[in-house]
């Protein structure tokens, strides 16, 4: 797939040698984002951050992440080159391996990136892969995607977007964030919990029927009653829900058509 980013290659021992400029970008991103998510992320995510013990002064090595994830839920991360095909994505998740592109944005791209980098994947998603409920849903999602048709995969992609990437959850301490697409973006972290976007109780069929754009702040967020809802969903008949959503069709978009002047979303 076409990409403008080049993933770093590991040496024979699996070590990836990043230049100092990359480590500085990581430090800038994680330092500022930790302050933003502290009171906004769900506790399960914060517990995962604590388990991962991500360094601030350097980009972590994938084997460091793997050591923690494997012990917690049996997951691993897998090095990939930037964008990957749907088929590869589903194959990795079905094998309990989460794809991580081994490049990081430049200092000129701190607030906008066209493709998910190692900060988005590791900081945004890996903490919750220590949570059994989240990990189970992600695993089941991969297995379903492998067996799905091309059209069904489009509906599954919307479910992924509205949960794993941009999901919110109600907790005893108020509404919190668990979606990695939000948690790796300082702007969207604050915006998502504000009164500006719409918040809707999570319904998987409705999520699959909801169009989205990747280059704007989301106009609508689906809210789980608790994180265990993902585990319950993993053991429900998701493909029957896909068929229901396909039969019902898409909702009208809550956003304007894409144009070159659109404000980019932060990731």
SULLINGI-V969104 format. One line per field, one symbol per residue. ss: DSSP state (H for helix, E for strand, C for the rest). burial: + if it has 9 or more other C-alpha atoms within 8 Angstrom, else -. A space follows every 10 residues. Layout:
ss=???
burial=???
This chain:
ss=CCCCCCCCCC CCCCCCCCCH HHHHHHHHHH HHHHHHHCCC ECHHHHHHHH HHCCCCCCCC CHHHHHHHHH HHHCCEEEEE CCCCCHHHHH HHHHCCEEEE ECCCCCHHHC CCCCCCCHHH HHHHHHHHHH CHHHHHHHHH HHHHHHHCCH HHHHHHHHHH HHHHHCCEEE ECCEEEECCH HHHCCHHHHH HHCCCCCEEE ECCHHHHHCC CCCCCCCCCE EEEECCCHHH HHHHCCCHHH HHHHHHHHCC CCCCCCCCCC CCCCCCC
burial=------++-+ -----+---- -++++++-++ +++--++--+ ++--+++++- ++---+-++- -+--++-+++ -++-++++++ ++++----++ ++++-+++++ +++++----+ -++--+++++ ++++++++++ ++++++++++ ++++++-+-- -++-++++++ ++++++++++ +---++++++ ++++++-+++ ++----+--- -+--++++++ +----+-+-+ +++++-+-++ +-++------ ++++++---+ ---------- ----+++
